[in-house]
Amino acid sequence: MNKTTRLGLLVALAGCCLPFHAAAQKTTAEGIAEYRALLQDGNPAELFEAKGEDLWKQKRGPKNASLEKCDLGKGPGVVKGAFAELPRHFADTGRVQDMESRLLTCMQTLQGFDAAEIAKTPFGSGEQKNIEGLVAWISAESKGLPLNLPQSHATERRAYEVGKRLFFLRAGPHDFACATCHGADGKRIRLQDLPNLTKNPGAGEGFGAWPAYRVSSGELWGMQRRLNDCFRQQRFPYPGYASDVTVALAVYMGVNGKGGKTTAPAIKR
């Protein structure tokens, strides 16, 4: 067999293998999608939703009051649609707030809890665990609605720009940024596709799915815990709970996902 013949044979074999590899990749992605669809049927997040609704109506705290007068951006007590428009600017605090930070404000002003002490509480315990239940129920009340984070106020636009800079900031011992994993199409870690959070559909699908029930930990995670874990994986110092850093990142992702349908509380591996 001469060199020309051997070269032709190698090219032909490569041509056969490439479609097979592409088909295998597609099959893996489809298998993961089917796995997630099966998990979604009977999502344990429903238990957190029920708890959250009860907590919203229950009189608690030093002031023995409920959260039914809490303004999540659409008026006191209005829950439907609020999740799809958060984070946003609130006049009473002069800040852009996400769901968790806004709930902290309401728990302090309406119920008398100490927001700073709650923020120091470890994830998954105490009042932070209650907040995750509240977030599960509130997000479920907006399921299927399009993301529509406002950008009319100067603080909202500034938060977006800060979030964008943070998203692309490379630092830490591994020189990672959020964009390292979520800044381009077609990325994957292990068997999990990584959404591109700089544009749709990835931004809408990624941001609109949290809070979510984590099968691997048996817990429901809000966006605050999700972002905290991303910082951990980048080997960054942990950000403060409901800090301006985490809120700005949420604004960046949420605005990029404008129009994407919310699916929270979803279910993750």
Stockholm file with secondary structure:
# STOCKHOLM 1.0

chainA/1-269         MNKTTRLGLLVALAGCCLPFHAAAQKTTAEGIAEYRALLQDGNPAELFEAKGEDLWKQKRGPKNASLEKCDLGKGPGVVKGAFAELPRHFADTGRVQDMESRLLTCMQTLQGFDAAEIAKTPFGSGEQKNIEGLVAWISAESKGLPLNLPQSHATERRAYEVGKRLFFLRAGPHDFACATCHGADGKRIRLQDLPNLTKNPGAGEGFGAWPAYRVSSGELWGMQRRLNDCFRQQRFPYPGYASDVTVALAVYMGVNGKGGKTTAPAIKR
#=GR chainA/1-269 SS CCHHHHHHHHHHHHHHHHHHHHHHHHHHHHHHHHHHHHHHTTCTHHHHHHHHHHHHHSCBTTTTBCSTTCBSSSSBTCCTTTGGGCSEEETTTTEEECHHHHHHHHHHHHHCCCHHHHHHSCTTSHHHHHHHHHHHHHHHTTTTCBCCCCCCSHHHHHHHHHHHHHHHCCBTTTTBCHHHHHSSTTEEETTEEECCTTSTTHHHHHHTTCSEEETTTTEEECHHHHHHHHHHHTTCCCCCTTCHHHHHHHHHHHHHTTTCBCCCSEEEC
#=GC SS_cons         CCHHHHHHHHHHHHHHHHHHHHHHHHHHHHHHHHHHHHHHTTCTHHHHHHHHHHHHHSCBTTTTBCSTTCBSSSSBTCCTTTGGGCSEEETTTTEEECHHHHHHHHHHHHHCCCHHHHHHSCTTSHHHHHHHHHHHHHHHTTTTCBCCCCCCSHHHHHHHHHHHHHHHCCBTTTTBCHHHHHSSTTEEETTEEECCTTSTTHHHHHHTTCSEEETTTTEEECHHHHHHHHHHHTTCCCCCTTCHHHHHHHHHHHHHTTTCBCCCSEEEC
//
